[in-house]
Amino acid sequence: MRMLDVAAGNIRVAIPSDASAIAEVYVETWRAAYAGILPDRTLVRMSVASQIRQWRSLLNAGDAVLVVTDGAEIVGFGGYGPNRERNLPYSGEVYTLYVSPDYQNQGLGRRLLRAMFKALQRDGHESAIIWVLAENPSRFFYECEGGAKIADRNEFLWGVSVRELGYGWSFLSLGAA
């Protein structure tokens, strides 16, 4: 594990030239977090090259993404915006939150989540939801951060049905401290 002074980890808005580093963190984190949860073929087929194209497209389109850095190196990122699940009473959504395995358990995920909550509040959202694979042990992080388990669903992803849990924050000001 690479140690980082959490206070030194900078959080900033992602720019299109960050796509490559975001893609690397994305693939590395997926392979570490979802091994044994998602089909091996899904994780093996993931490529940084295809993720670079996807992230560059999203960033060029103006999607809201924050990155956390260790010096010049991007070690985590998170995306957020309006809730895509309109039948739930949460106006905002955290779409992604990933921290490189080498930098986990150092408070960076907490800082990133809180920064996204503050950004959602600035955008007029007072509540938010995040969807997490039910078998992902990192889901307990959201409970520790005050998220209440408010929904579950089955999604057909990557050729298999996976169960997802929705964690919600009714008042972002409580989770953004």
Secondary structure, DSSP 4 states (H G I P E B T S, - for coil): -----GGG-EEEE--GGGHHHHHHHHHHHHHHHSBTTB-HHHHHH--HHHHHHHHHHHHHTT-EEEEEEETTEEEEEEEEEE-S-TTSS-SEEEEEEEE-GGGTTSSHHHHHHHHHHHHHHHTT-S-EEEEEETT-TTHHHHHHTT-EEEEEEEEEETTEEEEEEEEEES-HHHH--
